[in-house]
Amino acid sequence: MRSALVIAEITVAVFLQVCSGLLLESLKAVERLSTGFDPQGVITATVALPPGGAGGSCAHFISASLVSRAVGIFTSVM
């Protein structure tokens, strides 16, 4: 009985090592793939809202205002 458990444990350990090796190879292959996304020229921004939060209409006004300003900035740059 004891030898069967040892054999089963070794079998499971080898199986897990093979699976982890295959997983690492898959992750390396995914890293090498081209996503088609070109991050050059991407601009990010952070917006800090009031600590109390912004209500529905206030949040909509803030987002609409920011979008219109951003469009104006980007069209003047290009």
C-alpha positions as a Markdown table, in Angstrom:
| # | Residue | x | y | z |
|---|---|---|---|---|
| 1 | Met | 0.0 | 0.0 | 0.0 |
| 2 | Arg | 2.8 | 2.4 | 0.9 |
| 3 | Ser | 4.7 | 1.8 | -2.3 |
| 4 | Ala | 1.5 | 2.5 | -4.3 |
| 5 | Leu | 1.1 | 5.9 | -2.6 |
| 6 | Val | 4.8 | 6.7 | -3.3 |
| 7 | Ile | 4.4 | 5.8 | -6.9 |
| 8 | Ala | 1.2 | 7.9 | -7.2 |
| 9 | Glu | 2.9 | 10.9 | -5.5 |
| 10 | Ile | 5.8 | 10.7 | -7.9 |
| 11 | Thr | 3.5 | 10.4 | -10.9 |
| 12 | Val | 1.5 | 13.5 | -9.8 |
| 13 | Ala | 4.7 | 15.4 | -9.2 |
| 14 | Val | 6.1 | 14.6 | -12.6 |
| 15 | Phe | 2.7 | 15.5 | -14.2 |
| 16 | Leu | 2.6 | 18.8 | -12.4 |
| 17 | Gln | 6.1 | 19.7 | -13.6 |
| 18 | Val | 5.3 | 18.8 | -17.2 |
| 19 | Cys | 2.1 | 20.9 | -17.0 |
| 20 | Ser | 4.0 | 23.9 | -15.5 |
| 21 | Gly | 6.7 | 23.6 | -18.2 |
| 22 | Leu | 4.0 | 23.6 | -20.9 |
| 23 | Leu | 2.3 | 26.6 | -19.3 |
| 24 | Leu | 5.6 | 28.6 | -19.2 |
| 25 | Glu | 6.2 | 27.8 | -22.9 |
| 26 | Ser | 2.7 | 29.0 | -23.7 |
| 27 | Leu | 3.2 | 32.2 | -21.8 |
| 28 | Lys | 6.5 | 32.8 | -23.6 |
| 29 | Ala | 4.7 | 32.3 | -27.0 |
| 30 | Val | 1.9 | 34.8 | -26.0 |
| 31 | Glu | 4.5 | 37.4 | -25.0 |
| 32 | Arg | 6.1 | 37.1 | -28.5 |
| 33 | Leu | 2.8 | 37.7 | -30.3 |
| 34 | Ser | 2.1 | 41.0 | -31.8 |
| 35 | Thr | -1.1 | 42.5 | -30.5 |
| 36 | Gly | -1.3 | 45.1 | -33.3 |
| 37 | Phe | -1.5 | 47.9 | -30.8 |
| 38 | Asp | 0.9 | 50.8 | -31.2 |
| 39 | Pro | 1.3 | 52.7 | -27.9 |
| 40 | Gln | 3.3 | 55.5 | -29.6 |
| 41 | Gly | 1.6 | 58.8 | -29.3 |
| 42 | Val | -0.9 | 57.7 | -26.7 |
| 43 | Ile | -1.8 | 60.3 | -24.1 |
| 44 | Thr | -3.3 | 59.5 | -20.7 |
| 45 | Ala | -4.8 | 61.8 | -18.1 |
| 46 | Thr | -5.9 | 61.6 | -14.6 |
| 47 | Val | -9.0 | 63.5 | -13.4 |
| 48 | Ala | -9.5 | 64.2 | -9.7 |
| 49 | Leu | -13.1 | 64.7 | -8.8 |
| 50 | Pro | -14.3 | 66.4 | -5.6 |
| 51 | Pro | -14.0 | 64.2 | -2.4 |
| 52 | Gly | -17.8 | 64.1 | -2.0 |
| 53 | Gly | -18.1 | 62.6 | -5.4 |
| 54 | Ala | -20.0 | 64.0 | -8.4 |
| 55 | Gly | -23.7 | 63.4 | -8.8 |
| 56 | Gly | -25.2 | 62.2 | -12.1 |
| 57 | Ser | -25.7 | 65.5 | -14.0 |
| 58 | Cys | -22.5 | 67.0 | -12.5 |
| 59 | Ala | -20.4 | 63.9 | -13.6 |
| 60 | His | -22.0 | 64.1 | -17.1 |
| 61 | Phe | -21.1 | 67.8 | -17.3 |
| 62 | Ile | -17.5 | 67.2 | -16.2 |
| 63 | Ser | -17.0 | 64.3 | -18.6 |
| 64 | Ala | -18.6 | 66.2 | -21.6 |
| 65 | Ser | -16.5 | 69.3 | -20.8 |
| 66 | Leu | -13.3 | 67.2 | -20.6 |
| 67 | Val | -14.0 | 65.4 | -23.9 |
| 68 | Ser | -14.7 | 68.6 | -25.7 |
| 69 | Arg | -11.5 | 70.2 | -24.4 |
| 70 | Ala | -9.5 | 67.1 | -25.3 |
| 71 | Val | -10.9 | 67.0 | -28.8 |
| 72 | Gly | -10.0 | 70.7 | -29.2 |
| 73 | Ile | -6.4 | 70.1 | -28.0 |
| 74 | Phe | -5.8 | 67.0 | -30.2 |
| 75 | Thr | -7.3 | 68.6 | -33.4 |
| 76 | Ser | -5.0 | 71.7 | -32.9 |
| 77 | Val | -1.9 | 69.5 | -32.4 |
| 78 | Met | -2.5 | 67.4 | -35.5 |
